[in-house]
């Protein structure tokens, strides 16, 4: 029961815009949502992309979460709907990035996290070697954010993706990069 109360506390903090709560929810449920998607589409890149979209939509709609239900089930429902949309788009082979405009949930930049500090402390050449170990789309958002110093809005425009997707990709890229650095 304690774990459920901890999750509900995180959800309530996220509803108030607490960035650390969003990060903890993302880290707690990333693997579950990713595996859920991978079992559906059997494609690593598509699974990751749909998982990113799932968290972006979930964080955008966090105020609609009803705590009578399991948060994981709510995420799976969102993810399943995004997967169906993905199949429809794939089937018709039409790409419409701005088909469903939505209000973007504001995730504010905060003080550097431990992952950020670890990244900043590394030698630049070594850091670039670590970055090259990431998937290309993660390399790209890290490069645009930290080396070209673009804002989330500028990155979203550059990559022609919704800002929430950029925020989630960047959170995930930083986490993966910190894991790579820590293992070395």
C-alpha positions in Angstrom: 0.0 0.0 0.0 2.9 2.3 0.7 4.1 2.2 -2.9 0.7 3.2 -4.1 0.7 6.2 -1.7 4.1 7.2 -2.9 2.9 7.1 -6.5 -0.2 9.1 -5.6 2.0 11.7 -3.8 4.2 11.9 -6.9 1.2 12.3 -9.1 -0.2 15.1 -6.9 3.2 16.9 -6.9 3.3 16.5 -10.7 -0.2 18.0 -11.0 1.3 21.1 -9.2 4.1 21.3 -11.8 6.9 19.7 -9.7 9.6 18.7 -12.2 11.2 16.1 -9.9 7.9 14.3 -9.6 7.6 14.2 -13.4 11.2 12.8 -13.6 10.5 10.1 -10.9 7.3 9.0 -12.6 9.1 8.9 -16.0 11.9 6.8 -14.5 9.5 4.5 -12.6 7.3 3.6 -15.5 9.5 4.0 -18.6 10.5 0.4 -18.9 6.9 -0.8 -18.4 5.5 1.4 -21.1 8.4 0.7 -23.4 8.0 -3.1 -23.1 4.2 -2.7 -23.5 4.9 -1.0 -26.8 7.7 -3.2 -27.9 5.4 -6.3 -27.5 2.9 -4.6 -29.8 5.1 -3.2 -32.6 8.3 -5.3 -32.3 10.4 -2.3 -33.4 12.8 -0.7 -31.0 12.7 2.8 -32.5 8.9 2.9 -32.9 8.4 1.6 -29.4 10.7 4.3 -28.0 9.0 7.0 -30.1 5.5 5.9 -28.9 6.8 5.7 -25.3 8.0 9.3 -25.5 4.7 10.4 -26.9 2.9 8.5 -24.2 4.7 10.4 -21.4 4.3 13.7 -23.2 0.6 13.2 -23.4 0.3 11.8 -19.9 2.2 14.8 -18.4 0.1 17.1 -20.5 -3.1 15.5 -19.2 -2.0 14.6 -15.6 -4.8 16.7 -14.2 -7.3 14.2 -15.7 -5.8 11.2 -13.9 -8.4 9.6 -11.5 -6.7 7.9 -8.5 -9.4 5.3 -8.4 -7.3 3.6 -11.1 -3.8 2.4 -11.3 -1.4 5.0 -12.8 0.3 2.3 -14.8 -3.0 1.2 -16.4 -3.8 4.8 -17.2 -0.4 5.1 -19.0 -1.0 1.8 -20.9 -4.4 3.2 -22.0 -2.8 6.4 -23.3 0.0 4.3 -24.9 -2.4 1.9 -26.6 -4.4 4.8 -28.1 -1.2 6.4 -29.4 -0.2 3.0 -30.9 -3.6 2.8 -32.7 -3.1 6.4 -34.0 0.4 5.3 -35.1 -1.0 2.3 -37.0 -3.6 4.5 -38.7 -1.0 7.0 -39.8 1.2 4.2 -41.0 -1.6 2.6 -42.9 -2.7 5.7 -44.7 0.9 6.9 -45.1 0.0 10.4 -44.3 2.1 12.4 -41.9 0.4 15.3 -40.2 2.5 16.5 -37.3 0.1 19.2 -36.3 -3.1 17.2 -36.7 -4.2 17.5 -33.1 -2.8 20.8 -31.7 -2.8 20.8 -27.9 -1.7 23.0 -25.1 1.8 22.1 -24.1 2.4 21.4 -20.4 5.1 23.6 -19.2 8.0 21.7 -17.6 10.3 24.5 -16.4 14.1 24.3 -16.5 15.4 23.7 -13.0 18.7 23.7 -11.2 21.1 21.1 -12.6 20.2 17.6 -11.5 22.9 15.2 -10.4 22.9 13.8 -14.0 23.4 17.3 -15.3 26.3 18.0 -12.9 27.9 14.6 -13.8 27.6 15.5 -17.5 29.1 19.0 -17.1 32.1 17.6 -15.1 33.3 15.3 -17.9 36.1 16.2 -20.3 34.5 17.5 -23.5 36.3 14.9 -25.8 35.3 12.1 -23.4 31.8 13.5 -23.2 31.4 13.5 -26.9 32.6 9.8 -27.0 29.9 9.0 -24.5 27.3 10.9 -26.4 28.2 8.9 -29.6 27.0 5.8 -27.7 23.5 7.1 -27.6 20.9 6.6 -30.3 21.1 9.3 -33.0 17.8 11.0 -32.0 19.2 11.3 -28.4 22.5 12.6 -29.7 20.7 15.2 -31.7 18.6 16.6 -28.7 21.7 16.7 -26.5 23.7 18.5 -29.2 20.9 21.1 -29.8 20.3 21.7 -26.1 23.8 21.7 -24.6 26.2 22.4 -27.5 24.1 24.7 -29.6 22.3 26.0 -26.5 18.8 26.1 -28.1 15.7 26.5 -26.0 13.0 23.7 -25.9 10.9 25.8 -28.2 13.8 26.3 -30.7 14.6 22.5 -30.6 10.9 21.7 -31.2 10.8 24.0 -34.2 14.2 22.7 -35.5 13.0 19.0 -35.3 9.4 19.8 -36.2 8.1 17.9 -33.1 5.9 18.9 -30.2 7.7 20.6 -27.3 6.6 17.9 -24.9 8.2 15.2 -27.0 11.5 17.2 -27.0 11.3 17.5 -23.2 10.8 13.8 -22.7 13.5 12.9 -25.2 15.9 15.2 -23.4 15.0 13.8 -20.0 15.6 10.3 -21.3 18.8 11.2 -23.1 20.2 12.7 -20.0 19.3 9.7 -17.9 20.9 7.3 -20.5 24.0 9.5 -20.8 24.4 9.6 -17.0 24.2 5.8 -16.9 26.9 5.5 -19.6 29.2 7.9 -17.8 28.6 6.2 -14.4 29.4 2.7 -15.9 32.7 4.0 -17.4 
